[in-house]
Amino acid sequence: MKKHQYIKKKRRKYWHRFRIVLAIIFALIFCISAFFLLRDYLESRKEKSAFESLQELVSQGTTGEPAQTSAPSIHPDGSATTPTSEESSETVPTAPTEPTMLPQYAPLYEQNADFFGWISVDGMNINYPIMYSPYEPQFYLRKAFDKSYSHSGVPFLDAKCAPNGNCLLVYGHHMKDGTMFGHLTDYTEKDFYLSHQTIHLDTLYEQREYQVFAAFYCDVNEEASDEDFLFYNYTNLTNDEVYEEYIAKLRLATIYDADFEIETGTDILMLSTCSYHTSNGRFVVVAKRV
């Protein structure tokens, strides 16, 4: 009897220790999880605050006037001087002037010369700068506007796109908190698509408006062939045959009505984000300039 009680007591002791160890493990898991959640939350708040500051700069600049500067005169020896008020425009030739930068974007360009423009969508929280870094195509994948590390990065233009070309492809992360292009997949819903067709995309020099007319899923795995719709290979649509090929593949891929009307040569905007229907999935929204 005593032996039985001893074994029973020993088992209770072991179970007690096991429960303590288990409790410590769960507590550690909880603390680690809480740490990462808090870190992500604080990082998200920091990134949102940074973008809000940029948005405020843009809002303040909309009432400003574009800077007026005289173009330099080029002399035969290659030197340049700015004409004075006493010099007549009839006697002093002037060089072609550069396009005037929109005043609201000048402060951002001064902070970072990689700044390409600004994108916003009515009724959505897409309201961000767009970066362009052909020297390092995916630089802003994990970089903030100030080039510090950022988990959500900044939407950026495909390096193969010509800044003044007729096709712009912009990438943005599909963030779980809905920032960046986290809500882009809402365009899978017809009602959402019909009520959010207008996209504003400004460059440094002009304000543009685009109308959404197509959207599609695709897979960008390494086994993809030329027969697949590799949208990222269509960043230059200046050739009419290439343009028509792009539109033909888009009609086959779109989840909307494929009978859309579009004239060859119309400027195209594509917004791309990750999609989790496959391991290398993408969801792309396509709009035409209006």
HELIX and SHEET records of a PDB file:
HELIX    1   1 LYS A    2  GLY A   61  1                                  60    
HELIX    2   2 PRO A  103  TYR A  105  5                                   3    
HELIX    3   3 ALA A  106  GLN A  111  1                                   6    
HELIX    4   4 PHE A  139  LEU A  141  5                                   3    
HELIX    5   5 LEU A  184  THR A  188  5                                   5    
HELIX    6   6 LYS A  190  SER A  195  1                                   6    
HELIX    7   7 PHE A  231  ASN A  233  5                                   3    
HELIX    8   8 ASP A  240  ALA A  253  1                                  14    
SHEET    1   A 2 SER A  73  ILE A  74  0                                        
SHEET    2   A 2 ALA A  80  THR A  81 -1                                        
SHEET    1   B 8 ASN A 127  MET A 131  0                                        
SHEET    2   B 8 PHE A 115  VAL A 121 -1                                        
SHEET    3   B 8 THR A 198  THR A 203 -1                                        
SHEET    4   B 8 GLU A 209  ASP A 219 -1                                        
SHEET    5   B 8 GLY A 281  ARG A 289 -1                                        
SHEET    6   B 8 ILE A 268  SER A 275 -1                                        
SHEET    7   B 8 CYS A 167  TYR A 171  1                                        
SHEET    8   B 8 PHE A 156  LEU A 157 -1                                        
END                                                                             
